[in-house]
Amino acid sequence: MNCPICKSNKTTKIYSKFPGYVEGTHYDIFNCVTCDTQFIPARHLNMKIYDLIYSQKNSGDYSRYFRYVQEVKNHKNPLKFLSQEEPTFYPIYQLLKKNKAKLKILEVGCGCGYLTYALNQMGHHTIGIDVSKTAIEYAKSQFGNNFYLTSLEKFNKSEKFDLIIATEVIEHLDDSMEFISLCINLLNQGGKIVLTTPNKDYAPKKAIWHTALPLVHTLWFSKNSFRFIAKLCYPETGLHHETSLHFK
């Protein structure tokens, strides 16, 4: 079994039949010795799981998303509010709070749309995309028509952006390297990408899968995983390690 990040064949199965998000499902978990990524084989990926998640407005771990939809509208600075609710939004707030320029922003994996809304309220031209029809329909009903039902692969490639945001998205994918490559190709000159993801380094060393249950998450990254990603994305420039990555 090759690693989906660094393609190394130095992987080992560390757990058989780990329980999944959908009751009655089980998955094998692998670890890559080379880049320290844990993963579930991509053949299992099923995008319909996100419609299931977004259909549960009043129960489960994701019900807070629907609370944010309502509460974000009551704040003069909605991005600051979100940054205080979820650490995933804090780096975005820090990046933009003193930025006077109005940016063209793409949010990938926008879900219910509250972050896209918050960015538009700051004066940035922001659109959100997601693969969940349930999420996009709900976002449109709450925040207007700045939302599109599409994957990044099928998105309009003629548009370019100053900033691409993907909070807690990369760990859901079957090909993270292709995802980052697509993001890079959609950037204007000098543009930035903000990615957030659960950090495996904060868990005990023997932890098997201290992140969302499969197949909600299919990858669990460490700092070393992202060093390999950066090196693979920019092999000719040597942009890797902390020179291009900011770990929080």
Stockholm file with secondary structure:
# STOCKHOLM 1.0

chainA/1-248         MNCPICKSNKTTKIYSKFPGYVEGTHYDIFNCVTCDTQFIPARHLNMKIYDLIYSQKNSGDYSRYFRYVQEVKNHKNPLKFLSQEEPTFYPIYQLLKKNKAKLKILEVGCGCGYLTYALNQMGHHTIGIDVSKTAIEYAKSQFGNNFYLTSLEKFNKSEKFDLIIATEVIEHLDDSMEFISLCINLLNQGGKIVLTTPNKDYAPKKAIWHTALPLVHTLWFSKNSFRFIAKLCYPETGLHHETSLHFK
#=GR chainA/1-248 SS CCCTTTCCSCEEEEEEEEECSSTTCEEEEEEETTTCCEECCGGGCCTHHHHHHHTCTTSSTTTHHHHHHHHGGGCSSHHHHHHHHCGGGHHHHHHHTTCCSCCEEEEESCTTSHHHHHHHHTTCEEEEEESCHHHHHHHHHHHCSCEEECCSTTSCTTCCEEEEEEETCGGGCSCHHHHHHHHHHTEEEEEEEEEECCBGGGSCTTCSCCSSCTTTCCEEBCHHHHHHHHHHHSTTTTCCGGGTCCCC
#=GC SS_cons         CCCTTTCCSCEEEEEEEEECSSTTCEEEEEEETTTCCEECCGGGCCTHHHHHHHTCTTSSTTTHHHHHHHHGGGCSSHHHHHHHHCGGGHHHHHHHTTCCSCCEEEEESCTTSHHHHHHHHTTCEEEEEESCHHHHHHHHHHHCSCEEECCSTTSCTTCCEEEEEEETCGGGCSCHHHHHHHHHHTEEEEEEEEEECCBGGGSCTTCSCCSSCTTTCCEEBCHHHHHHHHHHHSTTTTCCGGGTCCCC
//
